[in-house]
Amino acid sequence: MPASNSNACVSSTRTRQSSAASMRPCPMVRNPNYFRRLRGWLTTALSVTGMALAIGQANPNADISTLIEELGNVSQPADRTALLKRLGQSPEQSARLLAAESHRLADFGQFTNAIAINDLALEVGSLGPDATALVQVRRERGVIRFREARYPEAVAEYEQAVELARQARDSQGELLALGDQAKTLAAAGEHDRGRLLAEQALEQARQRRDTLAEAKALQSLGEVQRRSSKFVEAVTALESALPYFIATTNRTEIAETRLKLATALAPLGRYSEAEALFREVITQFREEEDPSGEAIALGNLGAVYEYTGRYSEAAKTYEASLRIKEQIHDLTGQMMTLNNLGVLAQQTGRYRQARTCFDASLRLADTTGDPAGRAMALHNLGGLSHLNGRYTEALRLLQASLAIEEGQKNVVGAAETRGYIALVYRSAGLLAEARLELESVLGVFQEHAVPYAESETWHNLGEIHFATGEFNQSVKEFNESLRLKRELEDVIGQAKTHNHLGLVYQATHRWDEARAAFETSLQLTRQIGARAEEARAWLNLGELNRLRGSSDAGSNFRRAAASAEEASDLEAVEAAHLGIARLARQNRDWPAAASAARAAIEATEAIRAQVEDPALQISFGSGHSGPYEELITATLGLNQPEPAWQAAEQGKTRTLLALLEKGRASFSRSLSEAEQKQEETLNGRLAELNLKLRVLLADSGSTNANAAARTRQELTAARRDYDRFLRQLHIAHPELAVQRVRPPPPELSQVAPLLNDNTAILEYVVSDVQTWLFLIRKSAAAAPGASPAPREISVAVHSVNAGRNELARLGRAFRQRMVQQSPRVPAPEGQELYQLLLGPVQNALNGIRLLCVVPDATLWEIPFAALADSSGHPLIEQMAIAQVPSVAAWLAMDRLAMNRAATRPAGEILILANPELGLSRRREMPMLAGFDAIPGTERQARAIAEIFPGRAQLLLGPDATESRIKRECRGYRILHLATHGLYEPNDPMFSGLLLAREANSADDGFWEAREILESEVPAELTVLSACESARGGVYSGEGLRGLSWALFVAGCPSTLATQWAVADESTADLMIEFYRQLQPRLSANNRPTAGTLITKAEALRRAQLTLLKSERWSHPFHWAPFVLTGDGR
């Protein structure tokens, strides 16, 4: 499986430029914000010189506070002139001093006050005859607007400064203002205009033989080229400017130019030179007692450490920068550095710390009134949410960031944020929305000449069209991305795009072109030492050769595994071993296939352990089922049925098991504060070393055998430390054994308590091309093909040649016939499904009264009760049916039920029906539907209550509230909820039950699955007599996620629900009969045993048969949708 063919992994951060993003493990598409990440630091750096000049030209003995106060007390020009004369200040001196003060306030983020002082400087400067002071005031005003990211206003201020300078014949002021304007245009994304202005200023300076203006113009041109991502040209310009400042011994300008030069060297991978320059600048700023400049340089040095994998040093350097900024009360600088610390924490896997830093950065942005800072923090918080799989939250935060960018008229910044929003859409599967957004921002990047952003946008569009099967369009877009990346000399970007282009060629059977693309990618990655991307190229070549039957495939996969291991790229490690397993399977080398599959699973489990967010954990199995399927095939090839079944179980319901055991919460509560801190430190160390090794191996400038070897040794030691820590925890806290250690798959001997002679488990695993059936029952009745060793419980395995697409097609057609009440009964699709899913084990099911089905994939939505054999008899006539997510989940729930046996709820049954929907007897759910009152459910509820005289609690009409059911659901053995159910296909955890609203309550009258998930429901059985209450999102490995899933997690072992919209009358008849059958079992107050009381599943079966045999309700539409999920005993 080509590893590059998965969802893009993108960098979410924005504030400074990062070559580290190109070292991230593939598959990866860089965020369009990639090359804006230095903006925050350099904003401060840009104007250090201007501030120093202003202070130097002002009266050093003047008290600025007194000056401002005195000037504020008079308003007439004559009075102000007299005041300045008394203070010994000329209007020009005072204007420069006030302008410097406005700059200082802007440095601390006090933009409103800065503009007010600058207004005063303009008024005072206009009192004197020398207009050159007004030129400087206007330039400082432009700096303030630049700091606010209000680029159009900043440009306007610099234009006025240019015009004033021309009027005053201040040629140097004119050229300096032109340079300022050029840098601002470049920051706003107007690179061509900015470059033209900088070149114009340079040409004029040379014509006038003004060496200071020439050096400053070169400095401006270098900054414009850097912002245009033309780093080589930027270095050339800045290196040309530096000798002049050295010759004039202007230490401030020397430091300023070296600082800019270092920031241009870093993106070229010239980290050693950049580091040396930053160190020189830091020393110089310290000697000059310039803490602001020192803090800026420290921040840049921290970035170099980060890019070269020295994360501990980076953190210390950022923290040193932060301390200085706190000492000088530089709130804006603190905001930027906190953001950088958040980026570092995020890259090293410390997401909680990252969020803390981003939150603090956001608070400072709000304190200083800095809209650009607020947009940056919101953007990074949105990116963090995206990485954690919280797409709705990510979009909310990114949209808030976008609103600020648009309000500031920052066209390029807004386009970059929209580009990231498109990537969130893509991750969420909204490909059409992502495509439209990317096409929209592409025009902006082209108009404003932002080549890196444009090249990545073309690449992202290519991936989307590849995902939608529009291969020709995808090829065009990848080729356009490649053209731009060649111009930009973006080698790693070219390698990645070649890899993706090769996948398109492979999908369209253009084998030679695919091979050429993969080999080009391989050549490029080996040229720069990017081991992770090299592993991708080997993987893609291996898969191509496997498909083409070439003997080179094995060598390709092994080299991919080696490269991936060196790069600590777990996804590539998984894919490489999976490729080896598939190749061995093709050659029927079962031991090699099993070994490779187990190695792939080890990588899969290591990746799974890094996934923090439960929502992301749930979808994890969809992209990682291959290793488990290969292990099933290999162990069956070795005639090992039980290990094959264990492989099937190993890949299932991992999130559900963790939630059932409350692993995350209990783990945190069990550990002491010191243990929690130690665990976080050890985890952080592992993440840091993994990323450090990846960076060292990805960048040719940083790669050397000694450094890589040392880092691998450190990583091995860190893993041992963490394992030792876990062992110590398990000794001190035995209750943690199941919660953090990967749970082993169940053994057949553990299943014995769940089964009797009349019960069997039928577990399915559905792959792309086939489906496996695992039948587990008492050995005495085992089918041929069972585990050969005699034992109490045996497993027999069968395979059918029908994959997920074929089963999905049949399932859809079958459901449609049921829902539409087709007169053709039995449905032909149902009979075909019976032969596929039950035919291989039909004889082995003789004598079985309770069949516990473990569905997979689309099988969750098939009503097994209605599947008919060749004689037309539905399965429900032969046996009772229940379905469980996995055998491991059933065992876990059984353990919890046994533990709770002593504290069984005192009440017997709580019945809720016909909730009051208001005076109109109708409830509108915005964007969902309208619902009418259902008085028939009240009649159903009263009839059920009569079956339990004196033991039933009724909640009807206005009493059937969400608040009431939340309060009382813990006190009853059975919950019966007869109301409207709503299935939300886009997010099944927002499916729910419509209830009444309670006055003065925060509840909205809609009890959603996500709310049930956080509740405690210890009932033995919950009956959802509501439409589509058994539906949910089908997740590979996790099962059906919806109301039943949420109730299972909340503690209820069994749920009776419906797979489609049901009729009130037939439902009432079925429910009443169900409780009549179940009532003796409840009165006996125990669990049925063989030959005694009937099971919950049998009670449902008898109720279904009652309808089946009736004249009015015999069609499967009325009785087939009712499904018992969980423990059917």
Stockholm file with secondary structure:
# STOCKHOLM 1.0

chainA/1-1129         MPASNSNACVSSTRTRQSSAASMRPCPMVRNPNYFRRLRGWLTTALSVTGMALAIGQANPNADISTLIEELGNVSQPADRTALLKRLGQSPEQSARLLAAESHRLADFGQFTNAIAINDLALEVGSLGPDATALVQVRRERGVIRFREARYPEAVAEYEQAVELARQARDSQGELLALGDQAKTLAAAGEHDRGRLLAEQALEQARQRRDTLAEAKALQSLGEVQRRSSKFVEAVTALESALPYFIATTNRTEIAETRLKLATALAPLGRYSEAEALFREVITQFREEEDPSGEAIALGNLGAVYEYTGRYSEAAKTYEASLRIKEQIHDLTGQMMTLNNLGVLAQQTGRYRQARTCFDASLRLADTTGDPAGRAMALHNLGGLSHLNGRYTEALRLLQASLAIEEGQKNVVGAAETRGYIALVYRSAGLLAEARLELESVLGVFQEHAVPYAESETWHNLGEIHFATGEFNQSVKEFNESLRLKRELEDVIGQAKTHNHLGLVYQATHRWDEARAAFETSLQLTRQIGARAEEARAWLNLGELNRLRGSSDAGSNFRRAAASAEEASDLEAVEAAHLGIARLARQNRDWPAAASAARAAIEATEAIRAQVEDPALQISFGSGHSGPYEELITATLGLNQPEPAWQAAEQGKTRTLLALLEKGRASFSRSLSEAEQKQEETLNGRLAELNLKLRVLLADSGSTNANAAARTRQELTAARRDYDRFLRQLHIAHPELAVQRVRPPPPELSQVAPLLNDNTAILEYVVSDVQTWLFLIRKSAAAAPGASPAPREISVAVHSVNAGRNELARLGRAFRQRMVQQSPRVPAPEGQELYQLLLGPVQNALNGIRLLCVVPDATLWEIPFAALADSSGHPLIEQMAIAQVPSVAAWLAMDRLAMNRAATRPAGEILILANPELGLSRRREMPMLAGFDAIPGTERQARAIAEIFPGRAQLLLGPDATESRIKRECRGYRILHLATHGLYEPNDPMFSGLLLAREANSADDGFWEAREILESEVPAELTVLSACESARGGVYSGEGLRGLSWALFVAGCPSTLATQWAVADESTADLMIEFYRQLQPRLSANNRPTAGTLITKAEALRRAQLTLLKSERWSHPFHWAPFVLTGDGR
#=GR chainA/1-1129 SS CCGGGSCCBCCCCCSSCCGGGGGSCSSBCCCGGGGGTTHHHHHHHHTHHHHHHHHHHSCTTCCHHHHHHHHHHCCSHHHHHHHHHHHTCCHHHHHHHHHHHHHHHHHTTCHHHHHHHHHHHHHHHTTSSCTHHHHHHHHHHHHHHHHTTCHHHHHHHHHHHHHHHHHTTCHHHHHHHHHHHHHHHHHTTCHHHHHHHHHHHHHHHHHTTCHHHHHHHHHHHHHHHHHTTCHHHHHHHHHHHHHHHHHTTCHHHHHHHHHHHHHHHGGGTCHHHHHHHHHHHHHHHHHTTCHHHHHHHHHHHHHHHHHTTCHHHHHHHHHHHHHHHHHTTCHHHHHHHHHHHHHHHHHTTCHHHHHHHHHHHHHHHHHHTCHHHHHHHHHHHHHHHHHTTCHHHHHHHHHHHHHHHHHTTCHHHHHHHHHHHHHHHHHTTCHHHHHHHHHHHHHHHHHTTCHHHHHHHHHHHHHHHHHTTCHHHHHHHHHHHHHHHHHTTCHHHHHHHHHHHHHHHHHTTCHHHHHHHHHHHHHHHHHHTCHHHHHHHHHHHHHHHHHTTCTTHHHHHHHHHHHHHHHTCHHHHHHHHHHHHHHHHHTTCHHHHHHHHHHHHHHHHHHHHTCCCHHHHHHHGGGSCHHHHHHHHHHHHTTCHHHHHHHHHHTSCHHHHHHHTTHHHHHHHHSCHHHHHHHHHHHHHHHHHHHHHHHHHHCTTTCCHHHHHHHHHHHHHHHHHHHHHHHHHHHHCGGGTTTTSCCCCCCHHHHGGGCCTTEEEEEEEECSSCEEEEEEEEGGGCCTTBCSSCCSEEEEEEEESCCHHHHHHHHHHHHHHHHTTCSCSSCHHHHHHHHHHTGGGTGGGTTCSEEEEECCGGGGGSCGGGCBCTTSCBGGGTCEEEECSCHHHHHHHHHHHHHHGGGCCSEEEEEEEEECCTTTTEEEETTTEEEECCHHHHHHHHHHHHHSTTTEEEEEETTCBHHHHHHHGGGEEEEEEESCEECCTTCGGGCEEECBCCTTCSCCSEEEHHHHHTSCCCCSEEEEESTTTTCEEEETTTEEEEHHHHHHHHTCSEEEEESSCCCHHHHHHHHHHHHHHHHHHHHHTSCCCTTSSCCHHHHHHHHHHHHHTSSSSCSHHHHTTEEEEECCC
#=GC SS_cons          CCGGGSCCBCCCCCSSCCGGGGGSCSSBCCCGGGGGTTHHHHHHHHTHHHHHHHHHHSCTTCCHHHHHHHHHHCCSHHHHHHHHHHHTCCHHHHHHHHHHHHHHHHHTTCHHHHHHHHHHHHHHHTTSSCTHHHHHHHHHHHHHHHHTTCHHHHHHHHHHHHHHHHHTTCHHHHHHHHHHHHHHHHHTTCHHHHHHHHHHHHHHHHHTTCHHHHHHHHHHHHHHHHHTTCHHHHHHHHHHHHHHHHHTTCHHHHHHHHHHHHHHHGGGTCHHHHHHHHHHHHHHHHHTTCHHHHHHHHHHHHHHHHHTTCHHHHHHHHHHHHHHHHHTTCHHHHHHHHHHHHHHHHHTTCHHHHHHHHHHHHHHHHHHTCHHHHHHHHHHHHHHHHHTTCHHHHHHHHHHHHHHHHHTTCHHHHHHHHHHHHHHHHHTTCHHHHHHHHHHHHHHHHHTTCHHHHHHHHHHHHHHHHHTTCHHHHHHHHHHHHHHHHHTTCHHHHHHHHHHHHHHHHHTTCHHHHHHHHHHHHHHHHHHTCHHHHHHHHHHHHHHHHHTTCTTHHHHHHHHHHHHHHHTCHHHHHHHHHHHHHHHHHTTCHHHHHHHHHHHHHHHHHHHHTCCCHHHHHHHGGGSCHHHHHHHHHHHHTTCHHHHHHHHHHTSCHHHHHHHTTHHHHHHHHSCHHHHHHHHHHHHHHHHHHHHHHHHHHCTTTCCHHHHHHHHHHHHHHHHHHHHHHHHHHHHCGGGTTTTSCCCCCCHHHHGGGCCTTEEEEEEEECSSCEEEEEEEEGGGCCTTBCSSCCSEEEEEEEESCCHHHHHHHHHHHHHHHHTTCSCSSCHHHHHHHHHHTGGGTGGGTTCSEEEEECCGGGGGSCGGGCBCTTSCBGGGTCEEEECSCHHHHHHHHHHHHHHGGGCCSEEEEEEEEECCTTTTEEEETTTEEEECCHHHHHHHHHHHHHSTTTEEEEEETTCBHHHHHHHGGGEEEEEEESCEECCTTCGGGCEEECBCCTTCSCCSEEEHHHHHTSCCCCSEEEEESTTTTCEEEETTTEEEEHHHHHHHHTCSEEEEESSCCCHHHHHHHHHHHHHHHHHHHHHTSCCCTTSSCCHHHHHHHHHHHHHTSSSSCSHHHHTTEEEEECCC
//
